[in-house]
């Protein structure tokens, strides 16, 4: 059976799409093609990556890249199942259904809540109107698709569909005995943040917290998408080291060498119930954690982390210092997190849901 995963937004090496879902299906015997806007054509691990140009402006991307060009490529590929990953591809999904194909909509985030956090939408009224309108549209339109895949339980609760699974972004556990050795001169206990860096992810407050933490250092890994923040980090910040963008399989080498994992997203609507990937990667390495004090995160992670107000650098700094100086708590939390990762929070176990869904669609 031929399967096509399609995206007009994500990269060809996206962690969830390529390394987890596409690779899992390929290893399970499916003939998988990944269609990616902005990528070149290539073959990776027996998986064909089919790329095409991405329009630069947002309006052109919505119509040319994410509709007409994508439909043209999909028609040429002629797969049995199409699995799309971006809300802007909904109309492509509908076109493919009309053509008699089986279609899966993979919903990575709470899209109506995400609209409320878009910085390029200045008017709160416009944000609210678009959010409510898209919520009604999305919950109605999904009924035409064969299956839904969501990244978190709170997203799943939004929809009424006969075939829906929650496929959480748990990490692929590596062989820790064969991790790549990294050359880092470590002179202080370190706190690590891994992931895309933006202002709403609390990076400025995190950097501010380390202004007075001379006994410790902050390690940052990942892309910086905002110029102002990028300029601040690259100009050099006190007690902060930036390691750039790291390949997915190498991330564990850095986390393993750090002492604490941290994720202090700001309390914008789409963050309050998000199930970020990084805490689970910290847990896989047996690290203690510090997280934003969102109710959902405290309910989900419990004793696996300490919790702080992400808007308060002084509170963040105080909690970091307290945790790094409490050797027993560091050890106990790390052991708990490692145990949870091995028993439940890993892709090897979570991926069976995806395989079962595809088997069901084959019938």
N, C-alpha and C positions, 0 to 999 in steps of 0.2 A: 504494500500500500504506500502510495506517494503522499508525503506530507510537506506543506509549505508553511513556515513561520514567517510572518511579514511584519515589518516595522518601517515607519518613515521618520522616526524620532531617535531610536536607540542605535548604538554602534554595533558593528558586526562581532564584537567581542563582549557584548553585554553579559554581565554575570548571570542574571536570571534567565535570559533568553538562550544565549549560546551555551555557556558552560553547564547550565543545569538542565533546562527543558530540552533543547535541541540535541545535546549530547546524550542525554538519557534515552530519548526516542531512537536515536541512531544506534546506540548500543543494544537496544531492544529489538533491532531488526527492521526498523522502518527506513524507507528511502526518504531522507529529509533534505529539503532545500531551504535555505534562509535567504529571503529577499530583503535587502537593506538599502534604503535611500542614502546616497552619499558614500557608498562603499565601492571598492573595485571587485571585479570577479576573481574568485580564487577558490581553492579547495582546501579545507582544513579538517583533518581527522575523518576523511571519507564524506564530509559534508560539503555540498556545493553552496558557496556564498555567491548570490547573484546581486550585483550592485547596479545602481543607476544614479544619475546626477540629482542632487537635491537643490531646489530653488532657494535663493538666499532670503528673500523677503517672506514674511509670515503669510501674507495673502497668497502669493504665488505658491508657497509650499502647500497650503491647504487645498488648492485646486489642482495645480499641475503635479506636484510631487506625490501628494497623498490621495489623489483620485485618478486622473487620466493616465498618468505614467504607471502608477501601481496596477491599475486594471489591465493595462497593456502587458506588463510583465507577468502578472498572474495568469492571464489567458494563455500566454506562451508556455508557461511551466506546466499547466494542466494537471494540477495535483488532485488527489481525492479528498483531502482534508486541508482546509486553510485555517491557520491559527494566527489571529492578528492581535497586536499588542498596544495599539494606540487608539484613543477615542476618535481621532480625526480620520481613522480608517473605517469607521462604522458604515459609511455608504459603499465602500469597496466590499465590505462583508455582505451587505444587502444585495449588491450586484452578483456576487458569487453564489448566494443562495438562489437567486432567480435562475442562474445557470445550472442549478441542480447539485451544487457542491455542498459538502458538510463544512460548517463554519463554527469555529470556537473563538469567543471574545475573551481575551486575557486582560483583566482589569487590575492594574498595578497599584492604583491609589483611589482614594475617595475623590472622584473628579469634581463634583459640586463644591466640596470643601477646598479643593486645590484652586479653583477659580477665585475664591475669596482671598487667596494669598498671592495672586499674580501682581507683581510690582508694576507692570506696564498698564494695568487698569487703574487709573487714578481715582475714579468716582466710586464711592462706596455703594451708591444707588445702582450703578451699572453692574458692579460686581454681584450684588445681591440678585438683581434681575436675571443676569446670565446664569448664576448658580442655580436658582430655583427652576429656571426654564430647562437647563440641561439635565437637572435631576429628573424632571418629569419625562423629558425626551428619552434619556438613557434607560430608565426603568421600563418604559414602554417598548422601546425598540429591541431590547435584548430577547424578547419573546420569539423573535424570528430566527434566532441563532440556535444551533443544535446543542451547544453547551457553553457554560461560563466557567472561567477559572479566575479566582481572586487571590490576592496576596495576603489578605488579612480577614479575620472573622468579622470585623465591623463592616467591611465592604460586602461580604456575603449576605449580611442581614438586610442590606438595602434592596435585594432582589428577590422576586418570586419566580423561580425557574425550576423545572423538573430535573434538570441535569446541571448541577453546580457543585464545584469543589473549592475548598480553601487550600491553596498550595503555598504554604508559608516559605519565606526566603531563608530557610536554614542553610548553613554553610555545608559545602562538600568537605568532609573531614579529610585532611591530608595524612600522609604517612609522616608523623612527626619525627621519626628517626632519620628521615631522608630530606628534611627541610634544607633549602638553600642557605648556605652560610653567608651572613651579611657582615660587612666590615664597618662597624660603628664603634667609635671610641666613646664608651659610656662611662662617665665620671660621676653621675648622680642618678638617683632613682627617677624613673621617667613615667610620664602619663601619655598615652597615645590616643590620637583621634584619627580614624581612617574614614575616608569618604569624600564626596564632593563638598567643596567649601563655599558657603554663601553667608551673607549676613544673618538671614533668618535661621541658619543652623547654629547660631550662637558663637561663631568663631571669634568675633571681636571681644565679647565678654570673656571668653576662654583665654584669649591672649592677655586681656587686662588682668585677669586673675593671677597670671604668672609674673606680673611686674614686681610683686613682693615675695615670690617663692624662689629665692636664690638657692635653696637647698635641693630644688627639684628642677626638672625640665620637661617641656611639652614637645612631643613629636607629632608632626602633622604629615599625613600622607594622602594624596589625592589631588584631583584637578581643582583649580580656583577659577571660577567662571565670572567673577565680578572684578572689574578693573581696580576700583578703589581698595578692595580687600587684597587683591593680588599685589598691588603696589606696597601696601603696608607689610605684608608677610615677606616679600622679596627684598625689601629694604633692610630687613633684620629687626627682630623683636627680642626683647630681653628674655632669656631663659627659654627660647623657642627654636626648634630645629625643623626645617621643612625639607622633606625627602623627595618631593615631586610625586609623579604618578607611578604607581607600582603595579605590575601585572598581578592578576587575581591570585595566582598560585603562590606568589612571593609575599603576599600580605601577611601570611601567618608567621613568616620568619621575623618580621618586625614586631608583630604583636607578642610573639613568644619572648622576645628580648626585653620588652617593656615590663613595667610593674603593675600598671592600672590601665584599664580601658575606659574612655570617657565619651559620652554623647549628651550634649546639653543643647538640644534643639530649642528654639524659642517657641512660646505658646501661641503659634498661629493656627488657624482652624485645621489645616491638613496634617499638622504634627500631633495633635492631641490624642489621636487614636492610631497613629502609624505604627507599624511593626518593622522598624528598621532592621537591616541585615547585620549591621556591625556589632550590636551587643552579643549576638549569637556567635560571631567569630571570636570575640573576646572570651566568651564562655568556653569555646572549643579549646582555647589555649590555657584554660584554667586561671583566668585573670579575675580579680576583683573589679568591680565597676562603680562608676558614678554616673547618674543619669538625671535628666530633668524630672521634676516632681509631678509629672502628669498623673492623674488618677489611674488611667489605663495602664501606664507603664508600671506603676506600683502594684497594681493588681496582677499584672502579667509576670513580672520578674521578682516580686517579693523580696526575699532575703538575698537574692543574687546581686543586689546593688545597694548603694546609698543614694539618696535623692536630694537634689538641690533646686533652688530657684534659679533658672538659667539666666535670668536678667540681673542677677546679683553677683558680680565678680568677687566681692569679699567673702560671700558665703561659699562660693565655689572654691576659693583659695583655702579657706578654713577647713572645708571637708576633705580636700586633697591632702593637706598637711596631717589632719587627724588620721585618715586611713593609712597613709604611708608610714606613719609612726606607730601604728597598731599592728604588730607582726602577727599576732594570733588571728585577728579579724581578717587580715590579708590572706592568711593561709586557709582558714575555714571557708571563707567566701570563694576562694579559688578552687578548693576541692569540691564544694557544692556545685559550682558552675561546670566543672569538668564532668562530673557525674551526670548532670542533667543533659549535657551535650551528647554524651555517649549513649544515653538511654532514650532520648527523644528528639532533642533539638539538632538534627542533622539531616542533610539532604538525602542520604542513602535510604533512610526510612520514609521520608516525606515523599520521595519521587514515586513510590508505588501507587499513590493516588492518581498521578498523571498516567501511568501505564494502564491502570484499571479503566480510566475514563476513555482512553483510546480503544481499548478492547471492546468496550461497550458500544462505541461509535461504529466499529467494524461490522457489527451484527446487522 
